[in-house]
């Protein structure tokens, strides 16, 4: 791992901690309770994608939350700069994390496969 990658991972880690704190300070109830699942910085650390948990939001609420987050992204950048003493903070783009949903679907599929595999064995035992 190069020095640049180490620095990028450090920044991502710090942002994962700071951004929920910054969101909690906002008065808007639509976004102050959002959970940050991951942060991925660009190679030069000038941009960062912030992934949020969408568990309890409808599609309409997600759209409103993204619009509000774009409006307060400057505040979030300033909060990060001040709290960490950085000269500049990355520009944030926000997305809702689809990984949790995909993971849940995969777990359901594995459960279905497991139950299908058990049923033929049980039927075979009954016949013997």
C-alpha positions as CSV (number, residue, x, y, z in Angstrom):
1,X,0.0,0.0,0.0
2,X,1.4,3.4,-1.0
3,X,1.6,6.5,1.2
4,X,-1.1,8.1,-0.9
5,X,-3.5,5.2,-0.4
6,X,-2.8,5.2,3.4
7,X,-3.6,8.9,3.5
8,X,-6.8,8.4,1.5
9,X,-7.9,5.6,3.9
10,X,-7.2,7.8,6.9
11,X,-9.3,10.6,5.5
12,X,-12.1,8.2,4.7
13,X,-12.0,6.8,8.2
14,X,-12.0,10.3,9.8
15,X,-14.9,11.3,7.6
16,X,-16.9,8.2,8.6
17,X,-16.7,9.5,12.1
18,X,-17.1,13.2,11.6
19,X,-20.0,13.3,9.1
20,X,-22.6,11.6,11.4
21,X,-21.6,14.2,14.1
22,X,-22.0,17.0,11.6
23,X,-25.4,15.7,10.4
24,X,-26.6,15.4,14.0
25,X,-26.0,19.1,14.6
26,X,-28.4,20.1,11.8
27,X,-32.0,21.1,12.7
28,X,-33.5,19.2,9.7
29,X,-35.0,16.0,11.1
30,X,-35.0,14.5,7.6
31,X,-31.2,14.3,7.5
32,X,-29.9,14.6,11.0
33,X,-30.7,11.0,11.8
34,X,-29.1,9.5,8.6
35,X,-26.5,6.8,9.1
36,X,-23.3,7.0,7.1
37,X,-22.4,3.5,6.0
38,X,-19.2,4.3,4.0
39,X,-17.1,7.1,2.6
40,X,-15.0,6.6,-0.6
41,X,-12.5,9.4,-1.5
42,X,-11.2,10.1,-5.0
43,X,-7.5,9.5,-5.7
44,X,-6.6,13.1,-4.9
45,X,-8.9,13.3,-1.9
46,X,-10.7,16.3,-3.5
47,X,-14.0,14.5,-3.8
48,X,-15.8,12.0,-1.5
49,X,-18.8,9.8,-2.1
50,X,-20.8,9.4,1.1
51,X,-23.0,6.3,1.3
52,X,-26.0,6.5,3.5
53,X,-28.4,3.9,5.0
54,X,-31.8,4.1,3.4
55,X,-33.6,1.5,5.6
56,X,-36.4,3.7,7.0
57,X,-36.9,6.0,4.0
58,X,-39.4,5.9,1.2
59,X,-38.3,6.8,-2.3
60,X,-39.8,10.3,-1.9
61,X,-38.0,10.9,1.4
62,X,-34.7,9.7,-0.1
63,X,-35.1,12.3,-2.9
64,X,-35.8,15.1,-0.3
65,X,-32.9,14.0,1.8
66,X,-30.5,14.1,-1.1
67,X,-31.7,17.5,-2.1
68,X,-31.2,18.8,1.5
69,X,-27.8,17.2,1.7
70,X,-26.7,19.0,-1.4
71,X,-27.9,22.2,0.1
72,X,-25.9,21.7,3.3
73,X,-22.8,20.2,1.8
74,X,-20.8,23.4,2.2
75,X,-21.7,23.5,5.9
76,X,-20.5,19.8,6.2
77,X,-17.2,20.7,4.5
78,X,-16.6,23.6,6.9
79,X,-17.5,21.4,9.9
80,X,-14.9,18.8,8.7
81,X,-12.2,21.4,8.1
82,X,-12.7,23.0,11.5
83,X,-13.0,19.9,13.6
84,X,-9.9,18.3,12.0
85,X,-7.9,21.5,11.3
86,X,-7.7,20.7,7.6
87,X,-6.8,23.3,5.0
88,X,-9.5,21.9,2.7
89,X,-12.1,19.2,2.9
90,X,-13.4,17.1,0.0
91,X,-16.5,17.9,-2.0
92,X,-19.3,15.5,-1.0
93,X,-21.7,13.7,-3.2
94,X,-24.3,11.7,-1.4
95,X,-25.8,8.3,-2.4
96,X,-28.0,5.8,-0.6
97,X,-26.2,2.5,-0.1
98,X,-27.6,-0.4,-2.1
99,X,-25.2,-2.9,-0.6
100,X,-27.3,-3.6,2.5
101,X,-30.3,-4.4,0.3
102,X,-28.3,-6.6,-2.0
103,X,-26.8,-8.4,1.0
104,X,-30.2,-9.0,2.5
105,X,-31.4,-10.5,-0.8
106,X,-28.4,-12.8,-1.0
107,X,-29.0,-14.0,2.5
108,X,-32.6,-14.7,1.7
109,X,-31.5,-16.7,-1.4
110,X,-29.1,-18.7,0.7
111,X,-31.8,-19.5,3.2
112,X,-34.1,-20.7,0.3
113,X,-31.3,-22.9,-1.0
114,X,-30.7,-24.4,2.4
115,X,-34.3,-25.2,2.9
116,X,-34.6,-26.8,-0.5
117,X,-31.5,-28.9,0.2
118,X,-32.9,-30.1,3.5
119,X,-36.3,-31.1,2.1
120,X,-35.2,-33.9,-0.3
121,X,-33.1,-35.4,2.5
122,X,-36.0,-35.5,4.9
123,X,-38.3,-37.0,2.2
124,X,-35.7,-39.7,1.5
125,X,-35.4,-40.6,5.2
126,X,-39.2,-41.0,5.5
127,X,-39.3,-43.5,2.6
128,X,-36.6,-45.8,4.2
